[in-house]
Structure formats: C-alpha cells, structure tokens
Amino acid sequence: MAKLSIIGAGAVGTAAAHWAAVKGVAEEIVLIDIVPDLAKGKALDIAQSAPVYGFSARILGTEDFSALKDSEVVILTAGRPRKPGMSREDLLRVNLEIVRSCAEEVKRHAPDCVLIVVTNPIDAMVYAAFRITGFPRERVLGMAGVLDSARYRYFLAEALGVAPEDVQALVMGIHGDHMLPLVRLANVAGIPVTELLPREKIAEIVERTRKGGGEIVSYLKTGSAFTTPGLSAVEMAEAIFRDANRVLTCSVWLQGEFGFSEVFIGVPVVLGRGGLKRVLEFSLTPEEREALSASVAEVKKQMHLTGL
C-alpha cells in the first residue's frame, strides 16, 4: 500500500495533505505534528471532504512518529514561517533544531523512504536532513524549484495573457534572492518569451519571481505561502510514487554537475521510483554560470551556519 507521511500540520503540511488526497497520490496519508491533537483535527477535516470530492485515501493524524513506518515518501514541512523583516539566515537558526529532531525520527522509523524537505531556508535545511539521516543523495530532495518555476510561469502567463499551463520556464539555484530564472529557455508553446515581451518587462518578472515568497509574506503579515508550496511538494511525491520520470527542478546534492560539488542547489532532475534518477545537465552562458555561482556561494554559507 502506497503510504505518504507529512511532518508538520501547519499551513503547508495541511495543504500538502489536502492536495495528496484529491490527487490520489497515496492510499494512506499520515499527518504528524507534536502539538497535541492538531494533526488529528486537520486530518479529520480533510477526511470528511472525501464524500464531497470523491477520493478514497485513508487519512490519519497523530503525534506519534512511529506512524512513519513503511512510508515510501516523507514530506518534511515542520518549522517556523518567515515573518516580515526576517531574513532566511534568521530563519535558519530557528528551524535547524526542528529539522534535526524530525530527520532523526525519519531515520529511525522510515529508513527506506524518499525525504522531501520543504522547511525554509530549504537548501540549508535539506543539507541538514541529508547529513543527519545519512541517506543517499537520491533519497533526500529539497522542494524549491517546482515552486519558484510555478511562480515564474504564472507571472509570465499573466503578462502575456495566456494559459499558465502553456508557459514553460525554469528556475535554478538557491531558493532565495540569488535564484536564477532562466530567460533564454522560457517559452510559450515553444515560442521564446523574448520574442513576445520587452526586455524591461521580463526583467521585472524575473525580479518579482526572486521576491515571490517575500511578497506573499508582506501581504499575510503573520505567515507565508502555503497552497502552492504544499502542491509543489506533492508534485514531487507523485512523480516518485508513480515512477513517472518527471522533469522537475529540485534541490539536490551535486557531485560535479554544472561544475559544482558538495552543495545542495536547485537543478532540473528526473524524478521517479526511489527519488532522484539523474540530473539533466546542459550548457550555461557565462552570465548564467556567474548567477548560479552566486547561488552556490550563498548556499555554502548557509550550510556552514548549520555546523554539520
């Protein structure tokens, strides 16, 4: 029986459980949180929508980490959300111990799972989970590029007045201000966006994509984005459960790809059964390589701050 576990019953974890249920990703979905009864209440609320929507997944909520047993995929969302004025480095110090304790539980109870880390700052937190679990790189992934690429595609579609699903675009690098939305590869049904939008408008969209999370934080005041982050993690999980060989941008441990090693960074990969199948490597322009190098330098600085 396909089993998905989600650690953290906050907004992102709850959204992930909801999307997993309606998309039929797994037969059993377990939501775990240390706050007494929180996960139980969230899971019951989602479960009660089954007759209305028509899904049949079994959804459970618990505080007991032993419920991770036999999970094929675990999504880690536990952590504090970023608040207005808070840098990702500030958030790192807050969330490191949370990720540490959760990763230890995953290692203990679900040693064969694929772990998808959503907790921010993602590239540093997935590194922490990688070190603590000792899992191979194929089974420890960070969710970032799926979300960032979705934002990029949406902003391009909005500017062009076209269906978002017809926009293909790729965001690489760190999940943060140094991310790299690739302009030369962005297209609408194969037509380069550089042929459809003025350079100034594209530059504006690139910058808005880089600040996409902060924009939502500034509106919400007391929280951060949750609907699309939850769906993005489930998109990765679905590719793994269904051995779909989906091409998605994920934060993975590089071993020489794109000229970088021993760093987690967002790159296009093939996802299927067992997690990472391969990195899709391609030639970068000098400008793109310089931007990706800035991402790598920033992630390595954050990795150093973890002390792992």
Residue, then its C-alpha position, 0 to 999 in steps of 0.5 A: m500500500a502506497k503510504l505518504s507521511i507529512i511532518g508538520a500540520g501547519a499551513v503547508g503540511t495541511a495543504a500538502a495533505h489536502w492536495a495528496a488526497v484529491k490527487g490520489v497520490a497515496e492510499e494512506i496519508v499520515l499527518i504528524d505534528i507534536v502539538p497535541d491533537l492538531a494533526k488529528g483535527k486537520a486530518l479529520d477535516i480533510a477526511q470528511s471532504a472525501p464524500v464531497y470530492g470523491f477520493s478514497a485515501r485513508i487519512l490519519g493524524t497523530e503525534d506519534f512518529s512511529a506512524l512513519k513506518d513503511s512510508e515510501v515518501v516523507i514530506l518534511t514541512a515542520g518549522r517556523p514561517r518567515k515573518p516580515g523583516m526576517s531574513r532566511e539566515d534568521l530563519l535558519r537558526v530557528n528551524l535547524e533544531i526542528v529539522r534535526s529532531c524530525a530527520e532523526e525520527v525519519k531515520r529511525h522509523a522510515p529508513d527506506c523512504v524518499l525525504i522531501v524537505v520543504t522547511n525554509p531556508i530549504d537548501a540549508m535545511v535539506y543539507a541538514a536532513f541529508r547529513i543527519t539521516g545519512f541517506p543517499r543523495e537520491r533519497v533526500l530532495g529539497m522542494a524549491g524549484v517546482l515552486d519558484s518555476a510555478r511562480y515564474r510561469y504564472f507571472l509570465a502567463e499573466a503578462l502575456g495573457v495566456a494559459p499558465e499551463d502553456v508557459q514553460a520556464l525554469v528556475m535554478g539555484i538557491h531558493g532565495d534572492h540569488m535564484l536564477p530564472l532562466v530567460r533564454l529557455a522560457n517559452v510559450a508553446g515553444i515560442p521564446v518569451t523574448e520574442l513576445l515581451p520587452r526586455e524591461k518587462i521580463a526583467e521585472i518578472v524575473e525580479r518579482t519571481r526572486k521576491g515571490g515568497g517575500e511578497i506573499v509574506s508582506y501581504l499575510k503579515t503573520g505567515s507565508a505561502f502555503t497552497t502552492p508550496g504544499l502542491s509543489a511538494v506533492e508534485m514531487a511525491e507523485a512523480i516518485f510514487r508513480d515512477a513517472n520520470r518527471v522533469l522537475t527542478c529540485s534541490v539536490w546534492l551535486q557531485g560535479e554537475f554544472g561544475f559544482s560539488e558538495v552543495f545542495i542547489g536547485v537543478p532540473v532532475v528526473l524524478g521517479r521510483g526511489g527519488l532522484k534518477r539523474v540530473l539533466e545537465f546542459s550548457l550555461t552562458p557565462e552570465e548564467r554560470e556567474a548567477l548560479s555561482a552566486s547561488v552556490a556561494e550563498v548556499k555554502k554559507q548557509m550550510h556552514l551556519t548549520g555546523l554539520 
